[in-house]
């Protein structure tokens, strides 16, 4: 256990991450305007971009065409698009999502968010922010999210005790996984 605490101490005391080498070296914070969301559990870095939507997407009922009745009445304004980057290809307990990409429609704008985990000790605030976004959405859309992304996130929500095993129903939500749609189309 002392090895782990020594390692975490070294990680925390290390200088801010840099990108590049030589004269083009930049601090992580300089790459884009990250918001720091502070909670009792730690901090989460969030990048947010708003894009005006000049179109309306008609509601599409995917229930019949995809054979999933939970997608009945699908509406983009009630949808959360998501993708993760993780520390591994397993959905086991040791795999952590260090970058979560989200998109949703709000007030006629497409909101893009990236949640970045700078230190494993800040995983809980990242997952709290993610969970707040998920709880606002009726539908989820991903690419391979049913098989991988939601498995990783659901495991991490249980491990960090943000959800109990009984509460962790992310994989049961109405979900349009574009991987499965594209496989059946081709």
C-alpha positions in Angstrom: 0.0 0.0 0.0 2.9 2.4 0.7 4.1 2.0 -2.9 0.7 3.1 -4.2 0.6 6.2 -1.9 4.2 7.0 -2.8 3.3 6.8 -6.5 0.1 9.0 -6.0 2.2 11.6 -4.1 4.7 11.7 -6.9 1.9 12.1 -9.5 0.3 15.0 -7.5 3.6 16.8 -7.0 4.6 16.5 -10.7 4.5 19.7 -12.8 1.5 20.4 -15.0 1.3 18.2 -18.1 2.9 19.5 -21.3 2.3 18.6 -24.9 5.0 18.7 -27.6 8.7 19.2 -27.3 11.2 22.0 -27.7 9.9 25.4 -28.6 6.3 24.3 -29.3 5.8 22.9 -25.8 2.4 24.0 -24.3 0.7 23.4 -21.0 -2.4 21.2 -21.2 -4.5 24.1 -19.9 -3.3 26.3 -22.8 -4.6 23.9 -25.5 -8.2 24.8 -25.0 -10.3 26.7 -22.5 -11.0 24.0 -19.9 -13.6 24.8 -17.2 -12.7 23.3 -13.8 -15.7 21.9 -12.0 -15.0 21.5 -8.3 -16.9 19.2 -6.1 -16.4 17.8 -2.6 -14.8 14.8 -4.3 -12.2 16.7 -6.4 -12.1 18.4 -9.7 -13.1 17.7 -13.3 -11.9 19.4 -16.4 -14.7 20.2 -18.9 -14.3 21.7 -22.4 -17.6 22.9 -23.8 -18.5 24.3 -27.2 -21.9 25.5 -28.4 -22.9 25.3 -32.1 -26.0 27.1 -33.4 -28.4 24.7 -35.1 -30.0 26.1 -38.2 -32.1 23.0 -38.8 -34.7 20.9 -37.0 -34.5 17.1 -37.0 -37.9 15.4 -37.3 -38.7 12.9 -34.6 -37.9 9.5 -35.9 -39.4 6.3 -34.5 -36.6 3.8 -34.6 -38.6 1.3 -32.6 -40.0 -0.6 -35.5 -37.0 -0.4 -37.9 -34.5 -1.5 -35.2 -36.8 -3.8 -33.2 -36.3 -1.9 -29.9 -39.6 -0.6 -28.5 -37.7 1.6 -26.0 -36.7 3.8 -29.0 -40.3 4.7 -29.7 -40.8 8.4 -30.1 -37.0 9.1 -30.4 -36.3 12.8 -30.2 -32.9 14.4 -30.7 -33.7 17.0 -28.1 -33.9 14.2 -25.4 -30.8 12.5 -26.6 -27.2 12.3 -25.2 -24.5 11.2 -27.6 -21.5 9.7 -26.0 -18.1 8.2 -26.6 -15.2 7.4 -24.2 -11.4 6.9 -24.4 -10.1 4.5 -21.8 -7.0 3.1 -20.3 -7.6 -0.3 -21.8 -9.8 -2.5 -24.1 -11.3 -4.5 -21.3 -14.4 -3.5 -19.5 -13.1 -4.8 -16.2 -12.5 -3.0 -13.0 -9.1 -1.7 -13.9 -10.2 0.1 -17.0 -10.8 3.8 -16.5 -12.5 6.3 -18.9 -10.0 9.3 -19.0 -11.9 11.2 -21.7 -15.7 11.2 -22.1 -17.1 13.0 -25.1 -20.8 14.1 -24.9 -23.1 16.0 -27.2 -26.7 17.1 -26.6 -29.2 19.7 -27.9 -30.2 22.5 -25.6 -32.1 25.7 -26.5 -31.6 25.3 -30.2 -27.8 24.7 -29.8 -25.7 21.6 -30.1 -23.5 21.4 -26.9 -20.3 19.5 -27.2 -18.5 18.5 -24.0 -15.3 16.8 -23.3 -14.7 15.6 -19.7 -11.0 15.0 -19.0 -9.6 13.0 -16.1 -6.2 14.5 -15.2 -5.6 12.3 -12.2 -7.2 9.0 -11.1 -8.1 10.6 -7.7 -10.4 13.0 -9.6 -12.5 10.2 -11.2 -15.5 10.7 -9.0 -16.2 14.3 -10.0 -15.8 13.3 -13.7 -18.4 10.5 -13.2 -20.7 12.8 -11.2 -20.8 15.3 -14.1 -21.3 12.5 -16.6 -24.2 11.1 -14.5 -25.8 14.5 -14.3 -25.9 14.6 -18.1 -27.1 11.0 -18.5 -30.0 11.7 -16.0 -31.3 14.5 -18.2 -31.5 12.4 -21.3 -34.2 9.9 -22.3 -32.1 8.3 -25.1 -28.5 7.5 -25.6 -26.6 7.3 -28.9 -23.1 5.8 -29.3 -20.8 3.7 -31.5 -20.1 0.5 -29.7 -21.4 2.0 -26.5 -23.7 -1.0 -25.6 -20.8 -3.4 -25.6 -18.0 -1.3 -24.3 -18.5 2.3 -23.2 -21.4 1.8 -21.0 -19.8 -1.3 -19.4 -16.8 0.7 -18.5 -18.8 3.6 -17.1 -21.3 1.4 -15.3 -18.4 -0.5 -13.6 -16.7 2.7 -12.6 -19.9 4.2 -11.2 -20.3 1.1 -9.0 -16.7 1.0 -7.9 -16.7 4.7 -6.9 -20.0 4.1 -5.1 -21.9 6.7 -7.1 -24.4 3.9 -7.9 -25.1 0.6 -6.3 -25.0 -2.6 -8.3 -28.8 -2.5 -8.3 -29.0 1.1 -9.4 -26.5 0.8 -12.2 -28.9 0.4 -15.1 -27.0 2.4 -17.8 -27.1 -0.5 -20.2 -30.9 -0.8 -19.8 -31.7 2.7 -21.0 -33.1 3.3 -24.5 -29.9 3.2 -26.6 -29.2 3.6 -30.3 -25.8 2.0 -30.9 -24.7 2.9 -34.4 -22.2 0.0 -34.5 -25.1 -2.5 -34.5 -27.1 -0.4 -37.1 -24.1 -0.2 -39.4 -23.4 -3.9 -39.1 -27.0 -4.8 -40.0 -27.0 -2.4 -42.9 -23.7 -3.8 -44.4 
